[in-house]
């Protein structure tokens, strides 16, 4: 079974809560649609329980959202932040090198 990584579970949960509220649904109403408990929906939205891709697909369908919406709002943001951290770390490393090592680094 495929799961989202722990690193993005909270971002996924925040996105789910946001779109559920946009649709004016309570956690209990979404739970009934998904045939899970309200507590389970809460665990998904707080990132405490890992979502399978199948359940994510069910949730997106229930909330009338697409995988494209999901990737644009969660995954792309996550990847962008990760890339920014890498660039920042590379810059810090580069600044610690002496002049000769910097020439090799380029």
trRosetta pair geometry for C-beta under 8 A, 3 or more apart (Angstrom, degrees):
i j d omega theta_ij theta_ji phi_ij phi_ji
1 52 5.5 -57 179 -120 111 119
2 52 6.6 100 73 -155 59 74
2 53 5.0 10 85 -9 111 118
3 50 4.4 10 -158 165 131 130
3 51 6.9 136 -146 74 76 42
3 52 6.1 -60 -92 -99 68 52
3 53 7.8 -140 -95 -28 24 74
4 8 5.6 -95 167 77 117 103
4 9 5.9 147 98 -82 116 68
4 12 5.7 84 98 -38 174 156
4 50 6.5 -169 50 -157 76 86
4 51 5.8 24 9 58 114 90
4 53 7.9 128 -47 -71 77 70
4 56 7.5 95 -36 -60 117 144
5 8 5.7 70 66 19 86 92
5 9 7.4 -123 99 -35 44 83
6 9 5.6 -34 -150 -7 39 121
6 50 7.6 -62 -86 -90 65 108
7 78 7.5 115 124 -163 104 128
8 11 4.9 -55 -163 44 72 115
8 12 5.7 78 137 -28 87 98
8 74 6.7 99 -178 166 120 106
8 75 7.3 26 -153 -99 159 62
8 78 5.2 -9 -106 -112 118 158
9 12 5.6 -57 -149 35 30 113
9 13 6.3 31 154 -20 65 107
9 47 3.7 115 127 -153 95 96
9 48 8.0 160 148 -19 133 16
9 50 6.3 -79 -107 -104 127 64
9 51 7.5 156 -131 8 84 90
10 13 5.5 -53 -148 37 33 114
10 14 6.4 35 154 -20 66 103
10 46 7.4 -24 -121 170 75 41
10 47 3.7 -50 -80 -40 55 161
11 14 5.8 -51 -147 35 32 111
11 15 6.4 34 153 -19 63 105
11 47 7.8 65 15 -85 39 130
11 74 5.2 137 136 -149 109 94
11 77 7.2 -168 -164 86 140 119
11 78 5.9 174 65 -73 171 112
12 15 5.7 -57 -154 36 30 113
12 16 6.4 31 151 -20 65 106
12 44 7.9 -80 119 176 103 79
12 47 6.8 119 56 -97 87 89
12 51 6.3 -130 137 21 146 135
12 56 7.5 -62 -167 -113 129 120
12 74 5.7 62 -91 -154 59 153
13 16 5.6 -53 -147 34 32 112
13 17 6.4 31 156 -17 66 104
13 44 6.0 172 -112 141 89 51
13 45 4.4 112 -169 -174 92 27
13 46 5.4 -123 177 14 155 7
13 47 4.2 -114 -7 -48 140 73
14 17 5.8 -54 -147 37 31 110
14 18 6.2 34 153 -22 64 108
14 45 7.5 99 -72 -171 27 71
14 47 8.0 -8 -24 -40 76 110
15 18 5.7 -57 -149 36 29 114
15 19 6.4 17 160 -10 66 106
15 70 6.9 102 144 -134 151 71
15 73 5.5 127 -127 119 125 121
15 74 4.9 -60 -43 -69 155 116
16 19 6.3 -61 -145 41 28 100
16 20 6.1 31 156 -22 65 109
16 44 6.0 -51 90 130 167 106
16 45 5.3 -127 86 -101 113 76
16 59 6.1 -24 -129 164 116 144
16 63 7.7 -164 -146 -31 67 160
17 20 5.7 -56 -146 35 28 113
17 21 6.3 25 157 -16 64 108
17 45 4.3 90 -62 -154 101 119
18 21 6.1 -61 -152 38 26 107
18 22 6.4 31 150 -23 63 106
19 22 5.2 -45 -145 32 39 119
19 23 6.5 33 156 -13 65 105
19 63 5.0 72 132 171 118 145
19 65 5.8 -18 -165 -47 156 144
20 23 6.0 -65 -157 42 30 105
20 25 5.0 -89 -172 68 80 105
20 27 7.2 52 154 -85 153 56
20 30 5.5 -41 -133 -58 123 148
20 45 7.5 -59 13 -95 143 130
20 63 6.3 -83 -83 -105 58 127
21 24 7.3 37 -176 -80 39 31
21 25 7.5 -109 -81 50 25 64
23 63 5.7 -139 -26 -144 151 80
23 64 7.2 138 -101 31 131 105
25 29 4.5 -133 -163 84 88 125
25 30 5.0 95 139 -52 132 91
25 33 8.0 -35 -153 -4 146 136
25 63 7.7 -117 19 -105 145 86
26 29 4.6 100 50 3 77 100
26 30 7.2 -146 91 0 43 84
27 30 5.9 -56 -149 39 32 108
27 31 6.2 39 151 -26 65 107
27 38 4.9 89 123 -158 101 91
27 41 4.6 166 -166 99 90 132
27 42 5.8 36 -161 -62 151 81
27 45 7.3 -91 -111 -4 114 147
28 31 5.4 -51 -147 33 31 117
28 32 6.7 34 154 -21 63 101
28 38 4.5 -20 -92 -93 66 127
28 41 7.9 -152 -67 37 25 147
29 32 5.9 -51 -154 30 32 111
29 33 6.8 32 150 -17 63 104
30 33 5.6 -54 -153 35 37 113
30 34 6.1 21 155 -7 70 112
30 41 5.3 120 91 -128 113 148
30 59 7.6 35 -176 -134 118 87
30 62 6.5 108 -146 133 82 140
30 63 7.6 6 -122 -68 116 96
31 34 5.9 -66 -144 48 28 102
31 35 8.0 -179 164 -3 56 4
31 36 5.3 -102 -151 80 78 70
31 37 5.8 -27 -161 148 135 17
31 38 4.4 -100 -23 -78 159 53
31 40 6.7 121 -124 56 105 94
31 41 4.7 -107 -72 -23 91 129
32 35 7.3 27 -173 -75 30 42
33 62 4.7 118 131 -143 136 129
34 40 8.0 -136 101 97 131 121
34 41 7.0 140 40 -80 142 103
34 55 7.6 53 -160 -155 125 87
34 58 5.8 101 -128 135 92 123
34 59 6.6 3 -92 -85 130 72
34 62 6.1 -61 -65 -48 84 162
36 40 4.1 -91 157 76 119 144
36 41 6.4 142 92 -47 114 79
37 40 4.6 107 58 -2 78 99
37 41 7.4 -138 100 -1 49 81
38 41 5.6 -49 -155 34 40 113
38 42 6.4 44 146 -21 66 104
39 42 5.4 -52 -151 36 34 116
39 43 6.5 38 149 -22 66 102
40 43 5.5 -49 -149 33 35 113
40 44 6.6 38 150 -19 64 100
40 49 6.8 -45 -154 41 68 165
41 44 5.6 -52 -153 34 34 113
41 45 6.3 27 152 -15 66 109
42 45 5.8 -60 -145 41 30 109
42 46 6.2 15 160 -7 66 111
43 46 6.2 -63 -140 45 27 100
43 48 4.4 -89 -153 71 78 105
43 49 3.8 50 139 -3 118 116
44 47 7.9 31 176 -70 28 27
44 49 5.7 -49 -71 67 54 104
44 51 5.7 68 -136 -74 101 107
44 55 7.6 -134 -108 139 136 130
44 59 7.4 -173 160 -83 156 153
51 55 5.1 -131 -161 82 83 115
51 56 4.9 91 146 -60 129 93
51 59 7.6 -51 -146 3 137 141
52 55 4.7 94 53 8 83 98
52 56 6.9 -144 93 -5 43 86
53 56 5.4 -52 -146 38 35 115
53 57 6.3 41 152 -24 65 103
54 57 5.7 -53 -152 33 29 113
54 58 6.6 31 149 -19 63 104
55 58 5.4 -50 -150 35 37 115
55 59 6.3 38 151 -19 67 103
56 59 5.7 -53 -148 37 33 111
56 60 6.2 33 154 -19 66 105
56 70 7.4 80 171 -132 116 161
57 60 5.8 -52 -144 37 30 111
57 61 6.3 32 155 -19 63 107
57 67 7.6 -17 -106 -71 79 103
58 61 5.8 -57 -149 37 28 112
58 62 6.3 28 153 -19 64 108
59 62 5.6 -55 -146 37 31 111
59 63 6.2 10 160 -2 66 112
60 63 6.1 -69 -143 50 27 98
60 65 4.6 -97 -155 78 78 89
60 66 6.6 85 172 -121 125 9
60 67 6.6 40 -179 -66 172 56
60 69 7.5 156 -146 61 111 113
60 70 6.2 -60 -99 -46 130 127
61 64 7.5 27 -177 -75 30 34
65 69 4.4 -107 -171 70 97 148
65 70 6.5 105 138 -48 120 85
66 69 4.8 113 54 0 71 96
66 70 7.2 -130 103 0 47 87
67 70 5.3 -52 -152 37 40 117
67 71 6.2 37 153 -18 71 104
68 71 5.9 -54 -144 39 30 107
68 72 6.1 29 157 -18 64 109
69 72 5.9 -61 -148 39 26 110
69 73 6.1 4 163 -3 64 117
70 73 6.3 -75 -146 46 22 98
70 74 5.7 -28 178 24 66 117
70 75 7.0 52 132 -7 77 103
71 74 6.9 -72 -117 55 19 79
71 75 4.5 -36 -141 41 63 123
71 76 6.0 76 155 -26 71 94
72 75 8.0 19 -15 48 16 84
72 76 5.7 -5 -136 14 32 135
73 76 7.6 66 7 40 12 99
73 77 6.7 -13 167 -11 32 124
74 77 6.1 -73 -154 37 16 109
74 78 6.3 13 157 -18 60 112
75 78 5.5 -56 -147 36 31 113
75 79 6.2 28 157 -17 67 106
76 79 5.8 -54 -145 38 31 110
76 80 6.2 34 155 -22 64 107
77 80 5.7 -55 -149 34 28 113
77 81 6.5 26 155 -16 63 106
78 81 6.0 -57 -152 36 29 109
78 82 6.4 29 152 -19 64 108
79 82 5.6 -55 -147 37 33 113
79 83 6.3 35 154 -21 66 105
80 83 5.7 -53 -148 35 30 112
80 84 6.5 33 152 -21 63 104
81 84 5.6 -51 -150 33 33 114
81 85 6.7 36 151 -20 64 101
82 85 5.8 -52 -155 32 34 112
82 86 6.6 34 149 -19 65 104
83 86 5.6 -52 -150 34 35 113
83 87 6.4 33 154 -17 67 105
84 87 5.8 -53 -146 37 32 110
84 88 6.2 33 154 -20 64 108
85 88 5.7 -56 -147 38 30 112
85 89 6.3 29 155 -18 65 107
86 89 5.8 -57 -149 38 29 109
86 90 6.3 30 153 -19 65 106
87 90 5.7 -54 -147 36 31 112
87 91 6.4 33 153 -21 64 105
88 91 5.7 -54 -150 34 30 113
88 92 6.6 31 152 -19 63 104
89 92 5.7 -51 -149 35 34 112
89 93 6.4 34 153 -18 65 105
90 93 5.6 -55 -148 38 32 112
90 94 6.2 35 153 -22 66 106
91 94 5.6 -51 -144 35 31 113
91 95 6.4 32 155 -21 63 105
92 95 5.9 -56 -151 33 30 111
92 96 7.0 26 152 -19 61 105
93 96 6.0 -63 -159 31 34 110
93 97 7.2 41 148 -33 65 99
94 97 5.9 -48 -160 13 39 116
94 102 6.7 79 -169 -119 83 91
94 105 6.1 154 -121 148 91 160
97 101 3.9 -128 -171 95 111 119
97 102 4.9 147 104 -62 123 75
97 105 6.2 155 37 -31 177 142
98 101 5.1 88 54 14 71 105
98 102 7.1 -128 99 -13 34 91
99 102 5.6 -55 -150 30 31 115
99 103 7.0 35 154 -23 63 98
100 103 5.9 -48 -158 25 36 112
100 104 7.1 29 148 -12 63 103
101 104 5.7 -56 -156 38 40 111
101 105 6.2 48 146 -30 69 105
102 105 5.3 -51 -147 29 35 119
102 106 6.9 39 157 -25 64 96
103 106 6.3 -50 -159 22 31 108
